[in-house]
Amino acid sequence: MSRDESPCPATTEQLDDLLSTPDERVVRTMRELEGDIIVLGVGGKMGPTLARMAKRASDEAGVARRVIGVSRFSVGDLRERLAGWGIETIACDLLDEEAIQQLPNAPNVVCMAGFKFGATANPSLTWAMNCYLPALVSRRFRNSRIAAFSSGNVYGTVDVGSGGSLESDPLNPIGEYAITVLGRERMFEHFSRTLGIPQSVLRLNYATELRYGVLVDLAQQVWTGTPIDVTMGHVNVIWQRDANAMALNSLVHTTTPPRILNIAGSEILRVRDVCTKFARMMNKDVTFIGTEAPDALLNNARHSYALLGQPATTSEEMIRWTAQWVMRGGASLGKATHFESRDGSY
């Protein structure tokens, strides 16, 4: 059986297991890395499987390491699931300066906390989470190395024939969310320079799995017969397991000032083509509206692959799995990515 014919996960347990399975490079990183890892904002879409991957890779490397997940843990059973995976948890509001000072020391920090969905409706919280919180984190963990998540939104749209934005390209954030994400980067950079904190800044474009992501959005629209707006006609996505691995590997490549690293899939996908494939797999008709714009939000991560590893999961595999998952009514986080937004409103 070829990789593109590998079976789709049948349950959420199998999916979480797949998304958190470390490859040899991550195991090597965890063997090389010294000290515990604390994941700030572990309750988000990627956090649980990233923390679990760090723990599994550490165990496989024979390294006794605490992996600590920090979140508000206000709803659901995530704390119990993380504990079952061997991950310690701490409930904390990261905007509470006194509470963040009580967090344990850890030589390695992955900062995933941020605010996107609802940013347009609550701009003050967006600024606090995306710009003020990095200052709190940097001061608290001034003796650690920090891998800080950012977004490819800071680049703005680029010509679809360009191959996508490179780390060296000028930045042109569109909308208040993207502006605050650039603010997040600038705050981390400031404290990296002034306090000597080694950092990596990870400009992520569209991590996807089977419960959430651009491909899930499109597959659900095809399945329900919703017309597809192709104005934002191109996109690149990366399987969440590959994004987790690249983020963890960046911990051994932190620098002062921060090392900027794109995290994205290696292909630029045409939305029309993806939906046509979904329609064929699902035996559905598909309707398109709008006209493809000549530009889109696109990341080019080729320079980071040498340091962080090449994504292993192909677009064909992601598309096939997503179609099968949606057709059988698999679990969904119920959150749209709004990747089609061209004015930066989320």
C-alpha positions, 0 to 999 in steps of 0.5 A: 500500500502506497502512502497515498492509499493509507487508511483514513483514521476511523475514530478521534482517538486514532486521529489524535494518535496519528497527529501526535506520532513523532518522526525520527527527526523530532525524536532526535530533537527531543534527545538533543534538547535539554530540560522540560517543555511548557506549552502556553495555550495548549488548549487550542486546535494544535496544542494537545497533539503538539504537547503529546508529540513532545512527550512521546518523542521524549519517551522514545528518545529515553529522556525523562522530561516534564511536558507541561500544558498551560491553558484556562481549561474552562470547558471540556475534558482536555485536562483529563485527556492530557493527563492520560497522555502523561502531560502535566496541566496548569490552569492559568489566565496568561493575561494575569501577570501574577498568575503567570509569575507562578508558572514553573520554570522551564528551559523550553517554551512553546507559546501558542496563545493568541486570539483570532476568531472574534478579533473583529468584534473584540479588538481590545482583547485581540491587542491584549492577547497578541501584543501584551501577552508576549511581553508577559511571557518574555519577561517571565521566561527570560531565561528560556528559549521560546518558540512563538507561533505567528501567522503567514497573515503578516505578509498579506496577499501575493501573486499566485504565481510567485510561489508564496511569501518568503521570510525575507519578503516585506510585510503587509498585514491586512486588517486588525488581526494581522496587524496585531500578529505583527505586533506579537512578533515585534514584542517577542523580537524586542525582548529577544534583543533586550533580554537575550532570549533565543527565539524562533518565530513560526509563521504558520499557514493553515495547519489542517486535520480532519476536524478543522481546517481549510480542507474541512471547510471546503469538503463540508460545503461540497457535501452540503451543496453550498456554492464555493466562492473561489475569489480567494482561489489558491491556498497552501495547507499543512497536515497538523502532524507535520506542523507540530513536528516542525514547531518542536524542531524549531526549539533547537534552532532559536536565535537572538534576534529571533529566527523567522521560519515559515511553516506551510505545505510544499504545494499551492492548491487551487480551490477549484481543483480541490473542490472538484476532487471532493465532488468526485469522491463524494459523488456530488455536484459542485457550484462555483461563484466569484472570480479567482483573484490574481493574489492570495495569502500564500506561504513558501516554507522551502527555506525552513525545510532544511532545518525543520524537516519536509512535510511528509503528508501529501495534499492527495492524502489530506484531501482523500482522508477529509472527504472520507471523514466528512462523508461518514459524519466524523467529529468537527470542531464546528469552527470555520477558518474564514480563509476566504476573507480578503479584508482581514476580518475574522 
